[in-house]
Amino acid sequence: MKNLIVYGAILMKNSINITVKLFAHYREGRFKVDQRIYPQNISAADIVDDIGIDEDDLPIGVLMVNGRHVKKDYILRDGDIFSIFPKVGGG
């Protein structure tokens, strides 16, 4: 089986395909929707870090997987759709 080189890592057959969707300010300089390959047992927090979201600058508001709210320690599975929304302020 061929190795896949994705995001600086060599991944073998134990990899998963995740659709990542970014919203609002998180899209700036990044992407709107992207298909990404990650190792199994990756958490939502690991993906946030991989994308380079600085939570001190733009705090996380909501994390969703397949339309359901999840916490940062949620472990994603192959085929999941992971959406990241920043906190929004207003008054």
C-alpha positions in Angstrom: 0.0 0.0 0.0 1.3 3.5 -0.8 2.0 5.9 1.9 0.1 9.2 1.8 2.1 12.4 2.6 -0.4 14.8 4.0 0.3 18.0 6.1 3.9 16.9 6.8 3.0 13.4 8.1 3.3 10.0 6.5 0.0 8.2 7.0 -0.7 4.6 6.3 -3.9 2.6 6.1 -4.9 3.8 9.6 -5.9 7.3 8.3 -9.3 8.9 8.2 -10.8 11.4 5.8 -12.4 14.5 7.5 -14.3 17.3 5.9 -13.4 20.5 7.7 -15.6 23.6 7.5 -14.6 27.0 8.8 -16.9 29.9 9.5 -16.6 33.7 9.8 -13.1 35.0 10.7 -11.6 31.5 10.7 -11.8 31.5 6.9 -9.5 34.5 6.5 -6.3 33.3 5.0 -7.4 29.6 5.2 -10.4 28.0 3.4 -14.1 27.6 3.6 -14.3 23.8 3.2 -11.4 21.3 2.9 -11.1 17.5 2.7 -8.2 16.5 5.0 -6.6 13.2 5.9 -5.6 12.6 9.5 -4.4 9.7 11.7 -7.1 7.7 13.5 -7.9 8.8 17.1 -7.4 12.5 16.3 -9.4 14.9 18.5 -11.3 18.0 17.6 -8.6 20.0 19.5 -5.8 18.4 17.5 -7.5 19.5 14.2 -8.0 23.1 15.5 -4.3 23.2 16.3 -3.4 21.7 12.9 -5.4 24.4 11.1 -3.5 27.1 13.1 -6.5 28.7 14.9 -5.1 30.9 17.8 -7.8 30.7 20.4 -6.3 33.6 22.3 -6.9 35.8 19.3 -10.2 34.2 18.1 -11.8 32.0 20.7 -13.7 28.9 19.7 -17.5 29.4 19.9 -18.9 26.1 18.7 -17.5 22.8 17.5 -19.8 20.5 15.6 -19.4 17.0 14.0 -22.1 15.9 11.6 -24.4 18.7 12.8 -24.0 17.9 16.6 -22.2 19.9 19.2 -19.0 18.3 20.5 -16.3 19.1 23.0 -12.6 19.6 22.2 -11.8 16.0 23.3 -14.2 14.4 20.8 -12.4 11.8 18.7 -13.4 12.1 15.0 -14.1 9.1 12.7 -13.7 8.5 9.0 -16.1 10.5 6.9 -17.0 13.0 9.7 -17.9 16.6 8.8 -16.2 18.9 11.4 -17.4 22.5 11.6 -15.6 25.2 13.6 -17.4 28.5 14.6 -15.8 31.4 16.4 -17.4 33.2 19.3 -19.4 36.1 18.2 -20.0 39.3 20.2 -22.7 41.8 19.9 -24.9 43.9 21.8 
